[in-house]
Amino acid sequence: MTAVWLETRDCQQESHGVADCPISRYAAGILIPVGVLWSAPVTPKGQFLTRSRASYGCFPLNRKKGVIVRKSSLLFGLSAIVLLSFTAVALAQSQGTSEKALRVNGAAMASNLVQKWADAYRKANPQVAVIVTGSSAGQGLRDLFDNTADIALVSRLISPSEERAATEKGMKLAHRQVGYAGMAIFTSRKNPLSSLTMDQLKKVFTGEIASWKEVGGPDAPIRRLSRRIPDSGGAVFFWEKVLEKEPFAKDTVMCDSFSTILKACAIAQDIPIGIGPVPVNGNNSEAKMLAISREAGSPPITPEESTLANKSYPIILPFYLYWNSETQDARVKPFVDYCAQVGLGEK
């Protein structure tokens, strides 16, 4: 097998993350999905095509003077065996010996928090394993409808079209609010600005404010970044809460992942200073978090566990768990009730 040098935008997310985002590509080696041995199609020029949502383990290849170096198929085969062995162990640990794990999929902005609850729930209920996958509210619901998830994690109420999709699948949905999540605002560390008011933030994303200079920053244009609407519940919430349902500026870059927004803010040096909303649990030390004031003259607040709990941070939203109310899985409802108890103090 010939080793091929792969040019990709982000080896941790979808390689086609932002259609018009001029972020420099990153060089990686052969990509193998964690837990899955996978062979990508190859173009006539010998480049892999990748469009998977899976997370990848990256294995850089040697490269000398622009010439691709061949790796032995034997070495690749041995690596595959090792990966498959680790996969078998991981699956055995996550699924247990008697039944499969409870599958929760959906809103990335709340997935880390729900995973924390799931870990605590497992300690009290060793027989129940819960796997939480952060994707998007829309993806979580689609997986629930397709029976590839047991619970959908959603940061918005479902749409009429999603209700129809559930009905077509013969599914009667139930849902419950289980907590609050915060949407942080990130920019580049080279941006000297430290805070914005809610009104300034709205004007930035509607395009009324086009330069950082207008809000006390450098004399430079603003590059706006957001997740896609309506698939991302976090993006829908940001649009409703901050923009008050006014349209985004036409030059806003719509991204397929929050990690793309963070990287555009943190490391892109050849484009204007960016700004974008990212879940609090998606923090990245390479990007800079801005404090937000409810109005001019009020203190700027950063999103932290305490400011989310007392609701002093202005950009917070409720999130929900959706499930099939007629499910035969007796583990679903007790887990949902546990999350509501932990997240909202309910019983």
Rosetta blueprint (number, residue, H / E / L):
1 M L
2 T L
3 A L
4 V L
5 W L
6 L E
7 E E
8 T E
9 R L
10 D L
11 C L
12 Q L
13 Q L
14 E L
15 S L
16 H L
17 G L
18 V L
19 A L
20 D L
21 C L
22 P L
23 I L
24 S L
25 R L
26 Y E
27 A E
28 A E
29 G L
30 I E
31 L E
32 I E
33 P E
34 V L
35 G L
36 V L
37 L L
38 W L
39 S L
40 A L
41 P L
42 V E
43 T L
44 P L
45 K L
46 G L
47 Q L
48 F E
49 L L
50 T L
51 R L
52 S L
53 R L
54 A L
55 S L
56 Y E
57 G E
58 C E
59 F E
60 P L
61 L L
62 N L
63 R E
64 K E
65 K L
66 G L
67 V E
68 I E
69 V L
70 R L
71 K L
72 S L
73 S H
74 L H
75 L H
76 F H
77 G H
78 L H
79 S H
80 A H
81 I H
82 V H
83 L H
84 L H
85 S H
86 F H
87 T H
88 A H
89 V H
90 A H
91 L H
92 A H
93 Q H
94 S H
95 Q H
96 G L
97 T L
98 S L
99 E L
100 K L
101 A L
102 L E
103 R E
104 V E
105 N E
106 G E
107 A E
108 A H
109 M H
110 A H
111 S H
112 N H
113 L H
114 V H
115 Q H
116 K H
117 W H
118 A H
119 D H
120 A H
121 Y H
122 R H
123 K H
124 A H
125 N L
126 P L
127 Q L
128 V L
129 A L
130 V E
131 I E
132 V E
133 T E
134 G E
135 S E
136 S L
137 A H
138 G H
139 Q H
140 G H
141 L H
142 R H
143 D H
144 L H
145 F H
146 D L
147 N L
148 T L
149 A L
150 D L
151 I E
152 A E
153 L E
154 V E
155 S L
156 R L
157 L L
158 I L
159 S L
160 P H
161 S H
162 E H
163 E H
164 R H
165 A H
166 A H
167 T H
168 E H
169 K L
170 G L
171 M L
172 K L
173 L E
174 A E
175 H E
176 R E
177 Q E
178 V E
179 G E
180 Y E
181 A E
182 G E
183 M E
184 A E
185 I E
186 F E
187 T E
188 S L
189 R L
190 K L
191 N L
192 P L
193 L L
194 S L
195 S E
196 L E
197 T E
198 M H
199 D H
200 Q H
201 L H
202 K H
203 K H
204 V H
205 F H
206 T H
207 G L
208 E L
209 I L
210 A L
211 S E
212 W H
213 K H
214 E H
215 V H
216 G L
217 G L
218 P L
219 D L
220 A L
221 P E
222 I L
223 R E
224 R E
225 L E
226 S E
227 R E
228 R L
229 I L
230 P L
231 D L
232 S L
233 G H
234 G H
235 A H
236 V H
237 F H
238 F H
239 W H
240 E H
241 K H
242 V L
243 L L
244 E L
245 K L
246 E L
247 P L
248 F L
249 A L
250 K L
251 D L
252 T L
253 V E
254 M E
255 C E
256 D L
257 S L
258 F H
259 S H
260 T H
261 I H
262 L H
263 K H
264 A H
265 C H
266 A H
267 I L
268 A L
269 Q L
270 D L
271 I L
272 P L
273 I L
274 G E
275 I E
276 G E
277 P E
278 V E
279 P E
280 V H
281 N H
282 G H
283 N L
284 N L
285 S L
286 E L
287 A L
288 K E
289 M E
290 L E
291 A E
292 I E
293 S E
294 R L
295 E L
296 A L
297 G L
298 S L
299 P L
300 P L
301 I E
302 T L
303 P L
304 E L
305 E H
306 S H
307 T H
308 L H
309 A H
310 N L
311 K L
312 S L
313 Y L
314 P L
315 I L
316 I E
317 L E
318 P E
319 F E
320 Y E
321 L E
322 Y E
323 W E
324 N E
325 S L
326 E L
327 T L
328 Q L
329 D L
330 A L
331 R L
332 V H
333 K H
334 P H
335 F H
336 V H
337 D H
338 Y H
339 C H
340 A H
341 Q H
342 V H
343 G H
344 L H
345 G L
346 E L
347 K L
